[in-house]
Each structure stands twice: as C-alpha cells, then as structure tokens.
Amino acid sequence: MSVLGLDAARGVAVAERVFRGSHGSSPGLGREHVYLEAFVRVRDRLDSAPDDERALSAGQVSLDAIASLAPFLANGPALTDL
C-alpha cells in the first residue's frame, strides 16, 4: 500500500518523525507534518516540470512565483550545477 507515493518503510519513517515527542495518540513536537503537503506539491511539480528546480533552488520560492522568476534564471546555471 502507498500513501502520498511513499512505500511502507518510508511511511513509517515519516510517521515516526511526526509523532516524535508524543505518546502516540496525537502528533508530538515534530514539525514535519505541516511540510508533507508542500513536499508532495513540489515533488509533483518537479516530476512534470524538472527545469523548475532552477527557480526552486534559488531560495524560499513559491510554486506560483516560478513563472515570474523564469526570465531571470533562463540563461544562468542552476544553483545545483555550481
């Protein structure tokens, strides 16, 4: 079974992080649960548009801002290529 595209082992690892610091019936102090939705959105975006990594690697960038940033990043190397 797969949830959010994660296999069972990775799903358990994510759950352990989310429930870190709790007694198991509610989330603990882990912040990761708030990032899961954003992770899935970014992963899906990069699956469909891998060149968008150039804009995303420039810092804290919204997916909605990529089109606005594209003209400034089109000619330079991706930060991950440096």
C-alpha positions in Angstrom: 0.0 0.0 0.0 1.2 3.5 -0.8 0.1 6.8 0.8 1.3 10.0 -0.8 3.6 7.9 -3.0 5.6 6.6 0.0 6.3 2.9 0.4 5.6 1.3 3.8 9.2 1.8 5.2 9.3 5.5 4.2 5.8 6.0 5.5 6.8 4.6 8.9 9.8 6.8 9.0 7.7 9.9 8.3 5.1 8.9 10.9 7.9 8.4 13.5 9.1 11.9 12.8 5.6 13.4 13.0 4.9 11.7 16.3 8.3 12.4 17.8 7.8 13.6 21.4 4.3 12.3 21.7 2.7 9.3 23.5 1.4 8.0 20.1 -2.2 9.1 20.1 -1.6 12.7 18.8 1.2 14.5 17.0 4.3 15.4 19.0 6.7 18.2 18.7 7.8 17.2 15.2 7.0 20.0 12.6 7.3 17.7 9.6 3.6 17.0 9.3 3.0 20.6 8.2 5.5 20.2 5.4 4.2 16.9 3.9 1.6 18.6 1.7 4.2 21.1 0.4 6.6 18.3 -0.2 4.1 16.4 -2.3 3.2 19.6 -4.3 6.9 20.3 -5.0 7.6 16.7 -5.9 4.7 16.5 -8.3 5.7 19.9 -9.9 9.3 18.7 -10.4 8.0 15.4 -11.9 6.1 17.3 -14.5 8.5 20.3 -14.9 12.1 19.3 -13.9 13.5 22.6 -15.1 11.6 24.4 -12.4 14.3 23.2 -9.9 16.4 26.1 -11.1 13.9 28.6 -9.6 13.2 26.5 -6.5 16.8 26.1 -5.7 17.2 29.9 -5.6 15.7 30.0 -2.1 12.3 30.1 -0.5 10.2 30.3 -3.7 6.5 29.7 -4.1 5.4 27.4 -6.9 3.3 30.3 -8.1 6.4 32.5 -8.4 8.3 30.3 -10.8 6.8 31.8 -13.9 7.8 35.3 -12.7 11.3 34.2 -11.9 11.9 32.1 -15.1 13.1 35.0 -17.3 15.8 35.9 -14.7 17.0 32.3 -14.4 16.8 31.1 -18.0 20.3 31.9 -19.0 22.3 31.0 -15.9 23.3 27.7 -14.4 21.1 26.0 -11.9 22.4 26.6 -8.4 22.8 22.8 -8.0 25.1 22.9 -11.1 27.6 25.3 -9.4 
